Amino acid sequence: MSSDFESYEQDFAVLTAEITGRIGKVPKLVGDEKKQMVANIEKQLEEARELLEQMELEVREIPPQSRGLYSSRMRSYKQEMGKLEADFKRSRIAYSDEVRNELLGDDGNSSENQRAHLLDNTERLERSSRRLEAGYQIAVETEQIGQEMLENLSHDREKIQRARERLRETDANLGKSSRILTGMLRRIIQNRILIVVLAVIIIFTTMMAIFLSVRGR
């Protein structure tokens, strides 16, 4: 199940990187080119939302003990999605200095403005890439911690099961010991009763012998 989530996760990372690059190009475009770019970005944003929905469905199928790890990753991706949508809205109404100068009939310093905006877009892409890498690294570390926790829980469960088996064996041994002690006590009581009966018989026989002896004289 987590493999499906990670596959969607990789697709989401690639898709959002492409969206980020295209959003940076929107302010430089005008007319039909801008409309086409906006339409493409809207389509990709819809694909990204569908990926998030698929990832949420996968998270619901993950066992409760490790679901929290993936839920935190989902919150991070949703925040990133919200930022992309906000950047897209701003880019639709923004114009680069080059386009603004072209619309106003001013061609001065266009090459310098173009270079500045290229650098700005490059830095934005690098920041997005770094965030994705940091997020992925955190996700990997979190998954490793989750696996260790699951392994520890499995070991603890085995220890508890072994302890229960030992308790059952102890109970069985105690039951046997109790039955043995009960049998021994019963035999002791029987032996004492037999001794008392024999003693009574011996005393009675002795008394009868003495009585018969005295009478015979």
N, C-alpha and C positions, 0 to 999 in steps of 0.2 A: 504494500500500500504506500509506504514512504517513497518507493522508487517512482511511482506515478507522480507523487507530489513534487519530487525533485526534477522530474522531466518537465512538468508545467512551470516549475520555478526557473529553469534554464530558458525556456521559451519566453517567459515573462521578462527576464533580464535582457535578452537579445532584442525583444520587441520595444521595450522602454528605451533602450539605447538608440534604436533607430528613430523613435518618436522624438527624443531629445534633439537629435541631429536635425531633423526636419523642422522642428519648432524654431530652431535658430535661424533657419533659412527664410521663414515666412516674412519677417519685416523687410527683407531685401527684394521681395517680389511685388509685382503689381498686376492688375487686370486678371486675365484668364490663368496666367501662371500661378498667381496667388490663390485663386479659387480652386485650381486643381490640387495644389499642395494642401490647402485646408481640407479638401474632401478626402485626400489620402490619409491625412493625420486623423481625421474623425473616424475613418474606417479602422485604422490601427488602434485608436483608443477603444473602440468598441471590442476589438479582438482582445485587447488587454483586460477589459472588464470581464469578458467571457472566461479568460484564463483565471482571473481571480475567483470567479464563481466555481470553476472546476476545482481549484485548489481548496476552497472552503468545503466543498463536498468531500474531498479526500480527507481533510482534517477531521470531519465528523465521523469518519470510519476508523480513525486511529484510536487505539486503546486509551482510556482516560488517564492512565499514569504517565503517558508521554504526549498527550494532546496539547498540554500547555506550552511546550516548546515550539510546536508548529503554529499555535495561535499567536505567539509573540512575533513570529516571522510574518504572519499574515497581517498583523497590525502595521508592521513596518512597510509592507508592500502597499497597503491601502493608503498610508500617508504619502508614499512616493507617487501613487496614482493621483491623489488629490493635488499634489504639487505640479504634476505634469499637466493636469487639466487647467490649473490656474495659469501656468506659463503659456499654455495654448491660447487661452482667452486673451491674455495681454498681447500675445504676438499677432493676433488677428487685427488689432486696431493700431499696432505699432508700425512705424516705418523706420528703416535705417537712414542714416544721414545721407547716404548716396542716393537713395530713392527720393528722399525729401528734397534734396537739391535738384534732382532731375525734374520732379514735379513743379518745383518753383523756378526752374530755369537757371539754377546755379550749379555750375560744374566745378567750382573751385574746391580744392583739397579733397576731391572724391577718392583718389587712390589712397590717401592717408586714412580717411574714414573707413574705407573698405578693409584696409589692413587691420585697423583697430577693432572692427567688428569681427573679422576673422579670428583675431586673437581672443576676443571675448567669447566667441562661440567655442573655440578650441578649449579655453579654460573651463567653460561650462560643461563640455563633454568630459573633460578630464575629471572634474569634480563629481559628475554623475558616475563615471566609471569607478572612481575611488569609493564612492558610497556603496555601489553595488558589490565591489570586492570586499569592503569591510562588512557589509551585511551578510555576504556569503560565508565569510570567515567565521562570523559570529554564529551563523546557522550551523556550520560544520562543528564548531566547538560545542555548541548546545546539544547537537545530536550525539556527539561522543559522550557528553555528560549523561544524557538520557540513557544511552546504552549501558554505561557503567552502573547507573542506578537500577536498571532492569536486571542486570547480572547480579547485583547485590541482593535485590529482592528475591531473585530465584534461589540464590544460596541460602538466604534466610528461610525461605519456604522449605527447602530441603532439610535444614537443621530442625525446624519445627516438626516436620513429618517424622524425622528420626527420633526426636524426643517423645512424640506421641506413641511411636512403636515401642520405645523402651518402657513407657508408662504402662502400656497394655501388657507387656511381658511381665513387668513387676506385679501388676494386679493378678495376673494368672498365677505367678509363683506364690503370691500371698494367699490366694485361694487354696492352692495345693497344701501349703504349710498349715493353713487353718484346718483343713480336713484331716491332715496327719495328726495334729495336736488333739483334735476332737476324738479321733480313734484311740490315741494313747490314753487320754483321760478316761474314756469309757472302759478300757481294759484295766486301768488301775483301780477304778471303782469296783469292777467285777471281781478282781483279785482280792480286794479288801473284804467284800461281802463273803467270798468263798472262805477266807481265813477266819472270819467271825463265825461262820457256820461250822467249820471244822473245830474251832475252839469250843463252841457250845457242845458239839457232839462228844468231844474228848472229855469235857468237864462232866457231862451227863453220864458217860460211860464209867468214868472214875468213881463218881458218886454212887452209881448203881453197884459197882464192884465192892465198894466199901460197905454199902448197905447190906448186900448179900453176905459178905464175910462176917459182919457183926451179927446178923440174924442166924447164921449157921451155927455160931457158938452157943 
